[in-house]
């Protein structure tokens, strides 16, 4: 058991995977000598060499296209998209090739590759550096889409993603990279595609993933001071969704608020809310509510705190739910 940041958890997880399997190869912009712009891959090129930790040109389509070829040849490539908003040049490869290869070949061909994506805002960055584009890929059949929220999950989930024979998009909450947590590197990990009850409660359920899990836990603490008992669910996997865990919580509390940084319009919350209305209709005491970013392009950094969901917006939604 040790304390480490989310960034260090991913670093240690990558290291463990590379030590176990010589076919694990990392690729990305500035991930080698620099260790990545967030230093997530710091020290790995020094320890594993330039043939396994590869600094690439600034060419996302080339990075993902090369990874497809390597996966077809028996490697397990792990590629880093430096910032979430940089992924779009590779979009065609991901949705047309990566997601389709197993179905196209009737299961004969697999693509065991991981695409790492720092996601979300809150770091004062410029345009294209604070996107939340997970719904694009969760909507695409053939991809697994996961998002860690704490150091323990960061360490284990990246290893599980690498071991998967299906392609995985691995979202990392960039503004939480330096949050610390306990990591037991000897314990059995949770299932990659299962949601986690991060806090038990009885009055309402907060459903979140990635950077918003911490916000929801803080909201639950604040609500407790007012006598409100909130349960917090960390989805962890966005595709597939573990709706069984979420529905079990909502059937218990009768209320649900779904929280994410992405715009609410056609975001993950829309799918979750629709599914809960269908599965938990006779248990609901209020409509399923959503809290998220506005349906606008991500704003300049000086305005991002107004754009991003915060504790007050979450608690406002809880109050509206409890008022029904």
Buried (B, 14 or more C-beta within 10 A) or exposed (E): EEEBBBBBBBBBBBBBBBEEEEBBBBBBBBBBEEBBBBBBBBEBBEEBEEEBBBBBEEEBBBBBBBBBEBBEEEBBBBBBBBBBBBBBBBBEBBBEBBBBBBEEEEEEEBBBBBBBBBBBBBBEBEEEBBBBBBBBBBBBEBBBBBBBBBBBBBBBBBBBBBBBEBBBBBBBBBBBBEBEBEBEBEEEBBEBBEBBBBBEBEBBBBBBBBBBBBBBBBBBEBBBEEEBBBBBBBBBBBBEBBBEBBBBBBBBBBBBBBBBBBBBBEBBBBBBBEBBBEBBEEBBBBBBBBBBBBEEEBBEBEEBEEBBBBBEBBBBBBEBBBEE
